[in-house]
């Protein structure tokens, strides 16, 4: 039975790890990384985060190898439980971690004049029509709605039927292009 052979190999690897044999850790990784990564990714759905969590799993396995009890389950079941618990912990930590919205990012940027401030200044001097008109018409319409008509990004998204993220991205892109054109003139 290939599965029994695999579990006996894993048991020997865990026993060697419990004795501090570093080569055993490499053998464990080679034997299990593909399966454990797939399991981890099925929970997290993010490649980099899955790799990070799997790294933590192997550290936990190294530190806890001496506590593995073969009477309570197979080595693969033990490792799978560590992956599952670590992935769930990662997901919970992401939910607790506060996210920064786009509005807060404005305050993180440098102290130079923002694209919005440049737009207001340019509108007041009647110089904004040319830069806005030179943008792709869809982007120009979004900027006009948000800044000249005073609509929120959500209102612009509802009016145009575009996703909110798309509206924000297009407006930021248009404002960046306008800033570049206005500072180069």
N, C-alpha and C positions, 0 to 999 in steps of 0.2 A: 504494500500500500504506500503510494508516494506521499500521501498526506501525513501518515505516521512517521515516515522517514524524515520529512521536513520538520515536523514537530520535535522529533528526537534531536535533530541537528540544532534547532533553535534552543532546546533545553540545554544542550552542551554549551552553546554560545553564551546563554545567560549565566550558567554556572561559571564559565571562564570570566565573564564580565564581573561577577560577584567577587572573584579573586583578584580583580584589577588588571586583567589582561587586555591591553589596549587593542591588540589585533582582533580580539573578539568583537569589539564595537564595529570595526570595519566589516567583519563578516556578517554581523547582524544587519547593518545598513544594506549591504549588497543583497542579502537574502530577502529583505522585507520592504525596502524603500518604495518599490513600485506599487505594491498593494496598499501600503499605509498612506502614501501620497494620494492615491486615488480616493481612498476613504476620506481623508482630510479635505480634499478638494470638493468632494460631494457635499460636505457641510458648509464650507466657507465660500466656495465659488469665486476664488481669487487666487491666482497663481502665486504671487509673491507672499501673500499672507499664509497660504498653505505651506509654502516652503519654510517660512519662519516658524509656524506652529509645529511642523514636522521636526525641525531642528530641536525645538524644546522637548518634543516627545522623546527623541533619542537621548537628550541630556537626562530626562527623568528616568528613562530605562537604565541608563548607566548608573545613576545614583540609587536606584531602587532594585537593581538586579538581585541583590542579596535577599530582598524581601519576597521575591517570587516564590509562590508555593505551587508546585506542580499538581498537588492533589485538588486544587480549586479550579483548574482549567488549563487549557493548552497555552503554550507561550504566545501563540498568535492571538488567542482570545485576550490574554493579558495586555499585549501591545495594542490591540484594537480598542480595548477599554481606555487605555491611556490616550490614544488618538481622539476617541470620541469625547472624552472629558475635556481634553485640551482645546479641541475645536469649539465645544460649547462655551468654555470659559472665554475664548477669544471673541466669539460672537456676542456674549453678554458684555464684555468689556467695550466693544464697539458701540453698543447701545447706550452704555453709561457715559461714554466719552462725548463731551459737548462738541457739536459741529459748528464751524464758523460759516455763517452765511456771507453772501457776496457783499451785503451792506457793511459788514464789519471789516472786510478787507480794505475798504477805502481808507480806514484809519491806520492801517498797517503800512500803507504805501509811503513813499517819500513825501517831503513837505512841498515839493514843487507843485505848481498849479495843475489841478486835475483837468482831464479832458472836459468834464462837465463845466468847470469854471471857465475854461477857455471858450467853450461853446456859448455860455451866457455872455461873456465879454464880447465875443465876436458878433453875437446876435444884436447886442446893443449898438454896435457900430455898423450894423448892416453888412458885415463881411461874411456872414455865415452862409448865405444863400449859395454862393459858388462852391464852397467845399461840400456842403450837403448835396447839392445837385450833381456833383462829380462822383458821388458814391453810387453803388448799385442801387437801383430804385427801391428795391425791397428794404434794404438797410436804411436808406434815407427816410422812407416812410415810417419805419420803426422809431428812428431817432426823433423825427418830427412829432410823432405821437407821444413819446415819452418826455421830451424836453420842451417842445414848443406848445403842446396841448396840455402838458402837466399830468399825463396819465401814469399810473404805476406800471411796472413791468407786467404784473398779473393782469391788469386791465388791457394792456396791449396784447398779451397772449390770448385773452378771451376774445378780443375784437378780431384778431387776425386768424384765430384758430390754430396758431402755432404752439408747440410746447413751450413752457416757461423757460426752460434751459436754452432752447434755440433762440428765443427772443433776447435773453440776456447776452448770449454769445455774439449774436449779430450786432447788437447795440454796442457792446464793448469793442468789437472789431471795427465798426464804423467810427466810433469815437477815437480809437487809436489811429486809424488812418487819417482822420481829420486833424488830430494833434500833430502827426508827423508832417502833414502838408502845411499846416499853419506855422509850425516852427521852422520849416525849411524856406518859407517865403520871406 
